[in-house]
Amino acid sequence: MGSIRVMLPQLMAENGDSVSDLARELNVSWETAKRKSLGESSLTAGELAKLCERYGVQPGEIFVYRPDTAGAEA
């Protein structure tokens, strides 16, 4: 089983955005924006669409699947 990694902090850093900027964009509190940026709180479909538009990316660039490497042959 793999895991899904949230790439939002990297996108925010690349674009010079802070958690406050994210909170304004999503119209949520700073605390909620922080949790969403870390993947501790889910993004709604509307929020995901806003972020894709803001950063010019597809959803798969915000949420990246990482398969487990345990048992993989080298």
Backbone as CSV, one residue per row, in Angstrom:
resi,resn,N_x,N_y,N_z,CA_x,CA_y,CA_z,C_x,C_y,C_z
1,MET,0.848,-1.168,0.000,0.000,0.000,0.000,0.896,1.235,0.000
2,GLY,0.514,2.225,-0.742,1.297,3.448,-0.818,0.673,4.548,0.020
3,SER,1.108,5.768,-0.226,0.576,6.911,0.502,0.425,8.083,-0.461
4,ILE,-0.413,9.009,-0.075,-0.616,10.219,-0.869,0.089,11.357,-0.162
5,ARG,0.949,12.039,-0.878,1.700,13.161,-0.325,1.086,14.459,-0.840
6,VAL,0.884,15.401,0.048,0.339,16.709,-0.315,1.509,17.633,-0.649
7,MET,1.522,18.133,-1.865,2.620,18.969,-2.344,2.330,20.464,-2.175
8,LEU,1.260,20.791,-1.488,0.861,22.188,-1.331,1.943,23.065,-0.700
9,PRO,2.646,22.626,0.356,3.691,23.493,0.908,4.775,23.855,-0.121
10,GLN,5.128,22.903,-0.974,6.136,23.180,-2.004,5.608,24.179,-3.033
11,LEU,4.363,24.004,-3.462,3.770,24.938,-4.421,3.683,26.335,-3.822
12,MET,3.303,26.399,-2.562,3.204,27.695,-1.894,4.576,28.361,-1.832
13,ALA,5.600,27.609,-1.461,6.954,28.160,-1.351,7.461,28.633,-2.711
14,GLU,7.224,27.851,-3.748,7.670,28.219,-5.090,7.024,29.514,-5.585
15,ASN,5.831,29.809,-5.071,5.096,30.990,-5.498,5.113,32.113,-4.471
16,GLY,5.878,31.931,-3.404,5.998,32.970,-2.384,4.741,33.181,-1.564
17,ASP,3.914,32.149,-1.467,2.663,32.262,-0.712,2.857,31.798,0.729
18,SER,2.158,32.453,1.621,2.174,32.089,3.044,0.868,31.376,3.387
19,VAL,0.788,30.884,4.594,-0.455,30.274,5.066,-1.565,31.328,5.070
20,SER,-1.222,32.566,5.379,-2.221,33.648,5.346,-2.771,33.839,3.939
21,ASP,-1.895,33.748,2.928,-2.354,33.854,1.534,-3.314,32.720,1.199
22,LEU,-2.961,31.512,1.647,-3.818,30.352,1.405,-5.162,30.535,2.097
23,ALA,-5.140,31.027,3.321,-6.384,31.251,4.069,-7.290,32.228,3.322
24,ARG,-6.714,33.308,2.806,-7.506,34.276,2.035,-8.059,33.644,0.760
25,GLU,-7.229,32.884,0.057,-7.657,32.253,-1.201,-8.819,31.289,-0.975
26,LEU,-8.750,30.530,0.114,-9.776,29.527,0.384,-10.902,30.045,1.271
27,ASN,-10.752,31.269,1.768,-11.736,31.878,2.654,-11.959,31.028,3.915
28,VAL,-10.826,30.671,4.533,-10.855,29.882,5.776,-9.935,30.558,6.784
29,SER,-9.985,30.087,8.028,-9.108,30.639,9.056,-7.661,30.222,8.788
30,TRP,-6.724,30.911,9.430,-5.311,30.572,9.294,-5.064,29.144,9.761
31,GLU,-5.677,28.768,10.883,-5.485,27.425,11.435,-5.968,26.354,10.461
32,THR,-7.127,26.589,9.853,-7.667,25.635,8.878,-6.763,25.557,7.656
33,ALA,-6.279,26.706,7.187,-5.379,26.725,6.030,-4.098,25.964,6.331
34,LYS,-3.570,26.108,7.517,-2.349,25.391,7.901,-2.589,23.884,7.859
35,ARG,-3.708,23.444,8.423,-4.031,22.010,8.426,-4.226,21.491,6.999
36,LYS,-4.874,22.270,6.162,-5.077,21.855,4.778,-3.743,21.792,4.038
37,SER,-2.863,22.732,4.299,-1.571,22.745,3.599,-0.720,21.537,3.968
38,LEU,-0.912,21.007,5.166,-0.139,19.852,5.627,-0.833,18.525,5.360
39,GLY,-2.023,18.583,4.770,-2.762,17.356,4.509,-3.449,16.794,5.729
40,GLU,-3.538,17.583,6.789,-4.196,17.140,8.021,-5.697,17.359,7.956
41,SER,-6.151,18.158,7.004,-7.564,18.435,6.787,-7.797,18.377,5.282
42,SER,-8.888,17.775,4.880,-9.165,17.575,3.456,-9.526,18.876,2.752
43,LEU,-9.153,18.935,1.495,-9.584,20.024,0.627,-10.915,19.634,0.001
44,THR,-11.818,20.597,-0.129,-13.054,20.324,-0.859,-12.738,20.364,-2.349
45,ALA,-13.657,19.876,-3.159,-13.469,19.912,-4.612,-13.315,21.356,-5.089
46,GLY,-14.087,22.260,-4.518,-13.996,23.667,-4.891,-12.651,24.282,-4.516
47,GLU,-12.164,23.925,-3.339,-10.856,24.432,-2.900,-9.751,23.891,-3.798
48,LEU,-9.837,22.614,-4.136,-8.842,22.014,-5.018,-8.846,22.707,-6.375
49,ALA,-10.025,22.999,-6.891,-10.132,23.703,-8.177,-9.504,25.092,-8.095
50,LYS,-9.754,25.815,-7.008,-9.155,27.146,-6.825,-7.632,27.062,-6.815
51,LEU,-7.097,26.069,-6.098,-5.643,25.936,-5.996,-5.025,25.521,-7.329
52,CYS,-5.696,24.651,-8.054,-5.194,24.262,-9.379,-5.126,25.476,-10.293
53,GLU,-6.140,26.310,-10.237,-6.152,27.524,-11.061,-5.072,28.501,-10.599
54,ARG,-4.958,28.705,-9.303,-3.971,29.648,-8.762,-2.541,29.268,-9.150
55,TYR,-2.228,27.972,-9.027,-0.859,27.526,-9.274,-0.633,26.977,-10.678
56,GLY,-1.685,26.913,-11.486,-1.544,26.430,-12.849,-1.125,24.974,-12.924
57,VAL,-1.722,24.151,-12.048,-1.375,22.729,-11.986,-2.637,21.875,-12.083
58,GLN,-2.435,20.591,-12.244,-3.511,19.606,-12.214,-3.594,19.029,-10.794
59,PRO,-4.738,18.434,-10.421,-4.863,17.863,-9.072,-3.747,16.872,-8.736
60,GLY,-3.288,16.128,-9.703,-2.227,15.160,-9.470,-0.884,15.773,-9.139
61,GLU,-0.774,17.092,-9.305,0.448,17.786,-8.918,0.344,18.332,-7.497
62,ILE,-0.854,18.342,-6.949,-1.052,18.750,-5.558,-1.040,17.518,-4.657
63,PHE,-1.675,16.444,-5.131,-1.695,15.179,-4.407,-0.901,14.171,-5.221
64,VAL,0.200,13.707,-4.683,1.087,12.790,-5.395,1.084,11.439,-4.685
65,TYR,0.792,10.376,-5.434,0.792,9.026,-4.874,2.212,8.492,-4.870
66,ARG,2.617,7.970,-3.733,3.941,7.358,-3.571,3.730,5.895,-3.186
67,PRO,4.036,4.974,-4.101,3.890,3.559,-3.737,4.946,3.155,-2.714
68,ASP,4.602,2.166,-1.904,5.583,1.611,-0.972,6.672,0.922,-1.771
69,THR,7.897,1.012,-1.284,8.997,0.345,-1.958,9.411,-0.922,-1.236
70,ALA,8.778,-1.226,-0.122,9.110,-2.434,0.632,8.864,-3.661,-0.235
71,GLY,9.837,-4.520,-0.308,9.709,-5.740,-1.077,10.034,-5.578,-2.546
72,ALA,10.279,-4.354,-2.973,10.634,-4.116,-4.378,12.051,-4.604,-4.629
73,GLU,12.230,-5.201,-5.779,13.575,-5.682,-6.122,14.405,-4.533,-6.642
74,ALA,15.684,-4.535,-6.283,16.581,-3.466,-6.716,17.139,-3.758,-8.076
